[in-house]
Amino acid sequence: MTDIATQPRSVSQTQQWEECGHRFYLQRVERAVPVPAAWSHHGTAFHAAAEAVERSGRTMSAEEAVQLFSDQYSALVNKALDQEPNTDRWLSANGSGGEDIERRYVLGQEQTRRYVEWSQEHQPDIWRTPSGDDALELYFRVEIGGIQVRGYIDVLVAEPDDSIRVRDLKTGTTKSKFQLETYKVAVEKVYNVPVNRGDWYLAKNGGLSRAVKLSEVTDSQVGERYAAMDAGVKRGDFKPNPGFGCRFCDMKHACSFSRR
């Protein structure tokens, strides 16, 4: 418990603890080995390809980006297969684990190709940090509401009014406004530049979500959730929340409360 009680917090930690404290406990305290899921590798490989496209100044071709996705995805899946070769045990929202692995290989290639086309035509300029770096996969560690919070921001883009827009890339359907709110507070603290809006690039649709207004989000408002989570972890409060979500939980194999 010492490590998890004292380490910095993150969006994923906080949301996981809020959704099911016991899952948080199993993964981050007991350190149970998670059940693999192709959707995780799909997302990681897509992010790697999209980042490479942007770092190339959008000169990387669609074919090159698709190849990068394919190589990354295959490497991640093969590593997971070494640990769990029985794909029937993999998590999957559609069909068997093996079918999902194959489906997402093709789907990810299509999404990567569409991202290249979209970025070349619609993506505004990537914001550059004071040190001259492109704001891609940008690490931050700041104090929010008295709690140390860290994370990575997928993309910051420059707005016409000299503010910054925070952008997160999504291959799935789950979107977190709390994530965008955290990024807004972190960017303003680190760079002292206003963040008025945020959005998601939705790989399923090949375009952006509607913009989320962030201008009125405050440090104290966001910090309340981190403070509540931090206090709960330190007092050992890990309440289970069994239900429909157990079906997609990567800790269900180790959980006595799971409704599989």
N, C-alpha and C positions, 0 to 999 in steps of 0.2 A: 504493500500500500504506500510505502514511502515515496517511490518514484512518481506514481500517478497523482499523489496528493500535492506534490510540490512543482510539477512541471507546468509550463505555460499551457493555456487553453487554446482551443480552436473551434471553428464553426462545426466541424464534423463531430468532435467530442461532445460539444454542448447539445447538439440536436440528437445525437445518439442517446445521451443520458436522459434527455427529456422524453424521448419516445419509448425507451425501455432501459431502465437502469441496470437490469440484470444482464442484458446483452453487453452493455458497457463494461460491467464487472467481468464477464467471461472473457471478453476480448482484451481488455486493457489491464486487468489485475491478474486474473488467472492465466491470461495469454494462451487461451485455447486456439488451436490451429483452425482457421476459418475454412468452411466448405468453399471450393472454388466456384466461380461463376464467369462465364464468357463475357458477360456485359461489363465486368470490371476491366478486363483486358482490352475490350473494344474501346472503352472510353480512354484508357491510357494511351493506346496506339493512335487514336484519332487526335488527341491533344498534342502528341509528339509531332505528327505530320503537320497540323495546323501551325504550330510554333515554328517549325522549319520553313514553312511557306512564308511566314511573316519575316523571319530573320533573313531570308534571302532577298528581301525587298520585293517580294512577290514575283521574282523572276523564276522560281522553281516551277517546272511544268506540272500539269496534272498527273502525267505518267510517273514522274519522279516522286511526287507526293504519295500517289497510290502505292508505289513500290515500297516507300518508307513505311507506310501504314502496314502493308502486308508483312514486311520483315519484322516489325516491332510486334505485331499481333501474334505472328507465328512463334516468335521467341518466347513471349509471355505464356502463351497457351502450352507450348511444349514443356516449359519449366513447371507449370502447374500440373501437367499430366505425369511428370516424373513423381510428383508428390501424391497425386490421386489419379491413377490410370483408369479407374472405373468411372466413365462419364455418366453413368446412371445416378451417381451420387452427387453430380454437379448440380448447382441451382440453375433453374431455367424457367423463364416465364412462358415459353412456347416450345412444346415438344420435349424431347429428351435432351440431356446435356450435350450429347454428341451432335445432334441436329442443330442445336443452338450455336455450337462452335462453328460449324460450317456456314450457317445462315449469317452470322455476324461477320465472318470473313468477307463475304460478298457485300453485305450491307455497308460495312465500314469502308470498303473500297469506293462504293457509290457515293457515300457521304463525303469522303475526302475529295473526290473529284468535284462534287458540287461546291465544296468549300472554296477550292481554288478559284473556280469560276465566279463565285459570289464575291470573294475577297478582292479579286482584280477589278471588279466592276463597282462594288458598293462600299467596301471597307474604307473608312476615312483614315487619315494619318495616325499611325501609332504615336502616342505621346512619348517623349523622351525625358528621362530623368535629368536632374541638374548635372549628373556626371556623364551624360551623353549616351546612356544605355537605352535601348528600346524597352518599353514597359511591357514585357512579355514574361509570363511565369515569374512575376515580381514578388520576391520574398519580403515579408514585413514582420516585425515584432514590436508591438506597442502596448502601452497600458490603456485599457478601456474599463472605465468604472472601477479602477483600483486593481484590476486583474491583468496579468501579462497574457497577451493574446498573440498568436503567430499564425501565419498562413502564406499561401501563394495566390496572387491574383492573375488570372489568365491573361487579360488584356486591359490596358488603359488606352482610350482613344481621345484625341484632342477635339474639343468642341469649338465652334466659331466664336463663342463668347469668352474664350480663354479659360473655361472650366474644363474639367476632366469627366469623362463618362467611364464608369466601371462596367466591364463586360465579362461574362462567364460563358464558357462553351459547354453545351450539353448534348450528349448523345442519347440520354434517356428522357423521361417525361417529368421527373421531379425537379422543381425549381424552388430555390430558397431565397425569399426576400431578405431574411436575416443575414444571409451570406453577402448580398449586395450592400446591406446596411453596415455590416462590419467593414467591408472594403472601403466604403465611403469615409467612415470615421478614421480608419487607418491611414488612408491616403492624405486626408487633411492634416492629420497629426504629423506625418513624416515629411510631407512636401509643402504644406501650407498653401495648397491650391484648392479652390472650391470644387466639390463634386455635387452636382445637382440632379443627375440622372444616372440610371444604370439599366442594363438589359441583359438578355441571354441570346447567344447565337444558338439556334435550335437545329441540330444536324438532321433531325427527322424531317424538318420542313425546308431546310436549305436557306434559312433566312433568320431575321431578328424577331424577337418577341416585341410586344409593345413596351415602350419605355416605362420605367418605374421612377416615380418622383422620390428623390432622396434629400432635397434641399432642407427639409425640416427635421430630419433625423438627427438626434443628438447623442453625444457620448454617453450621457447618463441613461438614456433610454435603452441603448444597445447594451450598456454595461450591466444593467439589472439582470439580464439573462445569464451573463457570464458569472456574475457574483452569486446568483442562486445555484448555478451548477457547481461552481467551485466549493461553496459551502456544503452542498449535498455530498460531494465526493469526499471531502475531508471528514465529514461525520459518519461516513460509511453507509449512506442512504442509496441503495441500489434496488429500487422497487421493480419487480417484473411487471410486464404489461402484455400478457398473452392475448393473441387475437389473430385476425386475418394476416397481419404482417409477418407472423411466424413462418409462413410459407416461403418467404423470400429472405429469411434471416440466415446469415452465414454462421451463426452460433447455435442453431437449433439442435445440432447433433450432440451438443454438450449441455443442453438445457433441460432441466427437469420440469419446467413450466410450459414448454413448447406445445402449441397446438399445430401439429404438422399437417 
